[in-house]
Amino acid sequence: MKLLKKLLTPTVILFFLAFLVRIGFLVYQFKFSGDFQSSSYIPTSDRRDYDSIAINLIKGYGYKTPDMLATYRPPFYPFLLAFLYSFFGHSYHSYLTVFLVQAFLSSLVVVFIFLIGKKIFNPLTALTAALIACFYFPFITGIGDLELENLLIFMPLLFVFYLLKIGPKSSFGIKIITGLILGFTILTKGVLLIVAPMFTFLWLRLAIAGKYFWKTIFIIYLSAFLTLFPWITRNFLIY
């Protein structure tokens, strides 16, 4: 009974509720969508680019689309696809694996919205926002395609969740982790290269005073830079 009470927390309930909703959508999509019924799903537009970059990475052809070397597509999502394809292959069924992973990440989005909302506002506001996110239709349907937005929503929330943990007495490790997450968040979408570090600076300036602020911001920025360094080096050598 005690174990059951520990498991039945709002966080766990929200996660499984969101996950069941998203699994239900995937079942509907694979059962009734014409492309998936005929096993003829073909990514188009930017989805095609992410898919082809992932395939080329696995085959050793480098970070490129069928037409050209690609820098305009941020690397984190294609590398995630390449990681999944390397284990599950690249076929009609491997797309389902990607969608399941995206369903998992989308469910965690609901959890992070709740945790962040509770930290900044109050439990009622946090629960309301989380329930809205749980049943928000674009969040649900977005998992059923090769959409960058699945990662683009998840990574900033993960970053903010860890950023809120940082204070004057925070451990060195939590600062390193926050910086690494900041780096991977920037690698998810280029526009975050400006927004995320600025937000980090302003938030920590309010949360931490004096010399502790400068030490903390240095550790976080350095960790983020080390995450970005391979991508920066690759682009410098090519272009």
N, C-alpha and C positions, 0 to 999 in steps of 0.2 A: 504493500500500500504506500509506504514511504517512497519507494522507487517510482511508483506511478505518479505520485504528486510532484516529484522532481522532474519527471519527463513532461508532464502536462503543464508546462509553463507557456505564457503567451507567445514567447519566441518560437518554441517548438510547434505549437498549434498553428501559428501563422505560416511557418515554413511549409508544413505538410498540407495545409489548406491551399496555399498558392501552388504547390507542386502538383496536387491532385487536379486543380483547375487546368493547369498547363498540360498535364498528361492527357486529360480529357480532350483538350483541343487537338493534340497531336493524333490521338486515336481517331477523332472525327476527320482530321485532314487526310490521314493515310487511308481511311476507309471510303471517303466520298470525293476527294480531289481527283480530277481526271488524270493529272500528271503522275500522281503517286500510285493510282490504281493501275496505270499502264507501265509503271516503272520507267517513265520517260522524263523525270524531272531534270531540267537543264538550267543551271544558273545563268542569269543574264545581267548585263550592265556591270555595276561595281561588284555584284556577287560573282560574276564570271571572273573578274580580275582576282578577287580573293582566292577563289577556287584554283585558278591556274597558277597563281604564285605558290600556293601550298604544294601543288603537284610538282612544280619545277624545283622547289626546295628539296623535296623527297628524292627526286631523280638526280640531284646534283647539278642542275642547270643554273642555279643562282636565283636571286630575288628578281624575277621578271614575269611579265605577262607573255602571252604568245607573240605579242607585237614588239615589245621593247623592254629594256631594263626599267623597273618600276621603283620610283621614289615617291611619287604622288600618293601612293597607297601606304598608310601607316603600317608598321610591321607586326604589331602584337597579335592582331586577329589572324592574319595569314599563317604566322608561326604556330598559333594555337590549332588551326586547321591542319597544318602539316603534322603536328604532334599526334592528333587524333587519327589522321589518315595512315600514319606510319604503323599504328597498332591495329586499326580496323580495316585498312585498305581503302581504296577509292572506288566506290560503287554506289548504286542506288541505296543499299542498306547502310552504308557508312554515313550518308546524310542523316539518317535517323539517329545515329550516335551523336552527331553534332547537335541535332535539335534537342536531344535529351540533356546534353551538357548545358545547352542554352536554357532549357527549362529549369535546371538546377540553379544556374546563375541568376535567372529571373526570380526564382523563389527566394534566393538570398537577398536580392534587392529589397523585397518586402520586409525581410527581417532587419536589414540595415536601416531602412526608413523608420521602422519602429524604434530601434535602439538609439538612433541619432535624435529622433523626435523626443524621446523620453529624456535624453541627456540635455537637450537645449530648451524644451518646452515643458510638457507634463505628460503623464501616461495616457490621458484621454485623447489629447491631440495626436500623440504618437500612434495610438491604436486606430484612430480615424484615418490618418494618412496612410497607414499600412494596409488597412482594409480597402481603401480606394485603389492603392497600387495593386493589391491582390487581384481585383476584378477589372482593372483598367484595360480595356480591350486592346489598344495598341501594344501594351506590354505582353499580352497573351499571344496575339497573332505574330508578333515579331520573332518569336522563338522558332517558327516554322519555316524559316528561310535563312540563307547565309547573310545575316544582317550584322554589320559592325555595331549597330546601336545596342545590341544585347550586352556587349562588353563595354561600350561607351557609357552606359548607365551604371553598370556594376562597379567599374574601377574607381570613378570619382567618389562613389558612396563608400567603398572600402577604404579609400584614402582619408576621407573626412572622419570615418569611424576611428581610425588610428590617430589622426591628428587631434581629435578631442581627448585622447588619453594623455597627451603630452602636457606636462606642467614643470615647475621648477625642480621637482625631485624625481622626474621620470628617469628611467634607466637608460643607459647607453644603447642597449639592444632595441628598445622600442623606438628610439630615434632613428636607428639604422633601418629598421623595418619600415617605418613611415617614409623615409627617404627612398628606399627601393620601390615601394608602392607608388610614390610620386613619379619616379622614373618610368615605370611600366604604364602608369596612367597617361603620361605624355606620349609614350609610344603607341597608345591606342588611337589618339587623334591629335594632329599637329597643333590645332588651335589651343590646346591645353598647355602648350609650351609657355604661353604668356599668362594665361588665366590662373593655372594651378599654383605656380610659384608666387604670384602676387597675392593670391588668397592665403597661402601659407604664411607669408611674411606678415600680412596685416592681422591674421588671426593670432599668431604667436606673439606679436607685438602687444596685443591686448591681454594675452594670457600669462606672459612671462616678462619680468622686468629685469633691467640691468644686464650684467655680464652673462647671466644664464641664457638670456634671449639670444645673444650673438653666438654663444657656443652651440646652442640647439639648432639655430638656423644654419650654421656652418655644417654641422654633421648631416642634417637632412639634405641640404643642397649638394654636398659632396657625394652622398650615397646616390642621390638621383642622377648626378652627372656620371658616376661610374656605370650606372645602368644604361645611360644614353650613349656612352663613349663608343661601344662597338658600332652602333648605327651611324654615329657622326663620322667615325673613321672610315667606314665603308663608303659613305657618300662622298667624303673628301677624296678618297683614292679613285673613285669612278668619275667624278665630275670636276 
